Amino acid sequence: MNRAIVLCLVLLAASGAQPVDLASARLRPVNRQVSHLQERGGIHVSAAEGPGVVWIDGTDFGEGSIEVDVRGKDVLQQSFVGVAFHRKDDQTYESVYVRPFNFQATDPSRRNHAVQYMQVPEFDWPVLRQKFPEEFERAVHPSLTPTDWLTLRVGVRGGRIHVSVGDVANETLTARKLGTLERGQVGLWVGNNSDGDFANLRITPAR
C-alpha cells in the first residue's frame, strides 16, 4: 500500500474524518458565485477572470488530510479545480488542484502538468514551473476521465504534501511544503476562467 493511502488511513483511525455538508455550510466566496447541486449534495462554483476561492467558515486546518470530490471539464485552460488551505488572507494560502484538460493529453509535457501544488502569492505556479520544473506538478493515472467526478486527497504531515487523485492505489504527487503557513481555513479553489463542481468534503485533523 502506498505512503499517501497509509497516511490517510492512520489519520482516519486516529481522529476520524469530519464531513462538511456543503449544502448547509457557511460559505464565503471570493471572486465567484456559488449555486447548489442536487447531485451529491454538492455546489457549483462559477467561472470568472482570475482565481476564486469559496472559504468554509468554521474550518481550521493544520496537519492531517483533506478529501473532496471535484468535477471539471475537458476545455483547454478553462478547468482548474481543487482545494485551498492554511489561509492567511484571501490572497495568501496553499492550494492543490487538478487540470482535467491535461489528464489524457497526447503531449507528455501537458500530461505531466495534470496536478499542481503551490503557495500563493510567493510560490504561484509560473514561479514554480520556472524555478523548480516538474517538482510540484505530476501526471495523473491514465484511467481518469477529464469530465468525471474524482476524489482529490491532500495529506499534510511533517513538512510534506501528499496528493492522490481518483480511486487508484498510487500516490500522484509528494512534495516538500512551501512557505511558512501552518494552519488556517479550508476552501474550494478554481483557477482563471474556470468553474467547477464540488461535493463530499472531509477534513481529518492529525493528532
C-alpha positions as CSV (number, residue, x, y, z in Angstrom):
1,M,0.0,0.0,0.0
2,N,1.4,3.4,-1.0
3,R,2.5,6.1,1.5
4,A,-0.3,8.5,0.8
5,I,-3.0,5.9,1.4
6,V,-1.3,4.7,4.6
7,L,-1.2,8.3,5.9
8,C,-4.9,8.8,5.2
9,L,-5.8,5.6,7.0
10,V,-3.7,6.4,10.0
11,L,-5.3,9.9,10.2
12,L,-8.8,8.4,9.9
13,A,-8.1,5.9,12.6
14,A,-6.6,8.4,14.9
15,S,-9.2,11.1,14.9
16,G,-12.0,10.4,12.4
17,A,-12.9,12.3,9.3
18,Q,-15.1,15.4,9.8
19,P,-17.6,15.6,6.9
20,V,-18.6,19.1,5.8
21,D,-22.2,19.4,4.5
22,L,-21.7,21.9,1.6
23,A,-25.4,22.3,1.3
24,S,-25.7,23.9,4.7
25,A,-22.2,25.1,5.5
26,R,-21.4,28.8,5.8
27,L,-19.6,29.6,2.5
28,R,-17.8,32.8,1.8
29,P,-17.0,33.0,-1.9
30,V,-14.2,35.3,-3.2
31,N,-14.4,36.4,-6.8
32,R,-17.0,33.7,-7.6
33,Q,-20.7,32.8,-7.2
34,V,-22.0,29.6,-5.7
35,S,-25.1,27.6,-6.5
36,H,-26.2,24.3,-5.1
37,L,-26.3,21.0,-7.0
38,Q,-28.9,18.3,-6.5
39,E,-26.2,15.8,-7.5
40,R,-24.2,14.5,-4.4
41,G,-25.5,17.5,-2.4
42,G,-22.6,19.5,-3.7
43,I,-22.1,23.0,-5.0
44,H,-21.2,24.6,-8.3
45,V,-18.6,27.4,-8.3
46,S,-19.0,29.9,-11.3
47,A,-16.3,30.9,-13.7
48,A,-14.7,34.4,-13.7
49,E,-11.4,36.1,-14.6
50,G,-8.7,35.3,-12.1
51,P,-8.7,32.7,-9.4
52,G,-11.6,32.1,-7.0
53,V,-11.9,30.5,-3.6
54,V,-15.0,29.5,-1.6
55,W,-13.9,29.6,2.1
56,I,-15.6,27.3,4.5
57,D,-16.4,29.3,7.7
58,G,-15.5,27.5,10.9
59,T,-12.8,25.3,9.4
60,D,-9.3,25.5,10.9
61,F,-6.8,23.0,9.4
62,G,-3.1,22.5,10.3
63,E,-1.9,18.9,9.6
64,G,-4.0,16.0,8.6
65,S,-5.9,15.3,5.4
66,I,-8.5,17.0,3.2
67,E,-10.6,15.0,0.7
68,V,-13.2,16.3,-1.7
69,D,-14.9,15.1,-4.9
70,V,-14.3,17.5,-7.8
71,R,-15.5,17.7,-11.3
72,G,-14.0,19.8,-14.0
73,K,-14.2,19.8,-17.8
74,D,-12.1,19.0,-20.8
75,V,-11.6,22.5,-22.1
76,L,-8.1,23.8,-22.5
77,Q,-7.1,26.4,-20.0
78,Q,-10.6,26.7,-18.5
79,S,-10.7,23.9,-15.9
80,F,-8.6,24.2,-12.7
81,V,-10.3,22.7,-9.6
82,G,-9.0,21.9,-6.2
83,V,-8.7,22.9,-2.6
84,A,-7.1,25.8,-0.7
85,F,-5.9,25.6,2.9
86,H,-3.8,27.3,5.5
87,R,-5.5,30.6,4.7
88,K,-3.7,33.8,6.0
89,D,-5.9,36.1,3.9
90,D,-7.8,35.9,0.6
91,Q,-4.5,36.2,-1.4
92,T,-2.2,34.1,0.8
93,Y,-2.8,30.4,1.1
94,E,-1.7,27.0,-0.1
95,S,-3.5,25.0,-2.8
96,V,-3.6,21.7,-4.6
97,Y,-5.6,21.4,-7.8
98,V,-6.0,19.4,-11.0
99,R,-6.1,20.5,-14.6
100,P,-8.5,17.9,-16.1
101,F,-7.8,19.1,-19.7
102,N,-4.3,17.7,-19.3
103,F,-5.3,14.3,-18.0
104,Q,-5.2,12.5,-21.3
105,A,-3.2,15.0,-23.4
106,T,-1.1,13.5,-26.2
107,D,1.8,15.9,-25.3
108,P,3.8,14.4,-22.5
109,S,4.6,17.8,-21.1
110,R,1.0,18.7,-20.7
111,R,0.2,15.3,-19.1
112,N,2.9,16.0,-16.5
113,H,1.0,19.2,-15.6
114,A,-2.2,17.5,-14.5
115,V,-1.9,18.1,-10.8
116,Q,-0.3,21.1,-9.0
117,Y,0.7,22.2,-5.5
118,M,1.5,25.8,-4.8
119,Q,1.6,28.5,-2.2
120,V,0.4,32.0,-3.3
121,P,1.4,34.6,-3.8
122,E,5.1,33.8,-3.3
123,F,5.2,30.4,-5.0
124,D,2.5,30.6,-7.7
125,W,2.6,28.0,-10.4
126,P,4.5,30.1,-13.0
127,V,7.3,30.7,-10.5
128,L,7.4,27.0,-9.6
129,R,7.5,25.8,-13.2
130,Q,10.3,28.2,-14.0
131,K,12.5,27.7,-10.9
132,F,11.6,24.1,-9.9
133,P,10.4,22.4,-13.1
134,E,8.4,19.2,-12.5
135,E,8.9,19.3,-8.7
136,F,5.4,20.4,-7.8
137,E,3.4,19.0,-10.8
138,R,2.7,15.5,-11.9
139,A,0.6,13.4,-14.3
140,V,-2.4,11.5,-13.0
141,H,-3.4,7.9,-13.7
142,P,-4.3,7.4,-17.4
143,S,-7.6,5.8,-16.5
144,L,-9.0,9.1,-15.2
145,T,-11.6,10.9,-17.4
146,P,-11.5,14.7,-17.5
147,T,-15.2,15.2,-17.2
148,D,-15.9,12.6,-14.4
149,W,-16.2,13.2,-10.7
150,L,-13.0,12.2,-9.0
151,T,-11.7,12.3,-5.4
152,L,-8.8,14.6,-4.6
153,R,-6.9,13.8,-1.4
154,V,-4.3,16.0,0.2
155,G,-2.2,15.0,3.2
156,V,-0.1,17.5,5.1
157,R,2.4,16.0,7.5
158,G,5.9,16.7,8.7
159,G,6.8,19.3,6.1
160,R,5.5,17.2,3.2
161,I,2.4,17.4,0.9
162,H,1.0,14.1,-0.3
163,V,-1.6,14.1,-3.1
164,S,-3.6,11.3,-4.7
165,V,-6.2,11.7,-7.4
166,G,-9.0,9.3,-8.2
167,D,-9.8,5.8,-6.9
168,V,-6.4,4.4,-7.8
169,A,-3.9,2.9,-5.4
170,N,-1.0,5.2,-6.2
171,E,0.3,8.4,-4.8
172,T,0.1,11.1,-7.5
173,L,2.4,13.7,-6.0
174,T,4.6,14.1,-3.0
175,A,6.4,17.4,-2.5
176,R,8.2,19.5,0.2
177,K,5.9,22.0,1.8
178,L,6.3,25.6,0.6
179,G,6.3,28.8,2.6
180,T,5.7,29.2,6.3
181,L,1.9,28.9,6.6
182,E,0.9,26.4,9.3
183,R,-2.8,26.5,9.7
184,G,-6.0,28.3,8.6
185,Q,-9.3,27.9,6.8
186,V,-10.0,25.4,4.1
187,G,-11.6,26.5,0.8
188,L,-12.7,25.2,-2.6
189,W,-10.5,26.6,-5.3
190,V,-10.9,27.3,-9.0
191,G,-8.5,29.0,-11.4
192,N,-8.6,31.7,-14.0
193,N,-11.7,31.5,-16.2
194,S,-12.6,28.2,-14.5
195,D,-15.8,26.9,-12.9
196,G,-16.1,23.6,-11.0
197,D,-18.3,21.2,-9.0
198,F,-17.5,20.1,-5.5
199,A,-19.1,17.5,-3.1
200,N,-18.3,15.3,-0.1
201,L,-15.7,17.4,1.6
202,R,-14.0,15.6,4.5
203,I,-11.4,17.1,6.8
204,T,-9.3,14.9,9.1
205,P,-7.1,16.7,11.6
206,A,-3.9,15.0,12.7
207,R,-3.5,14.3,16.5
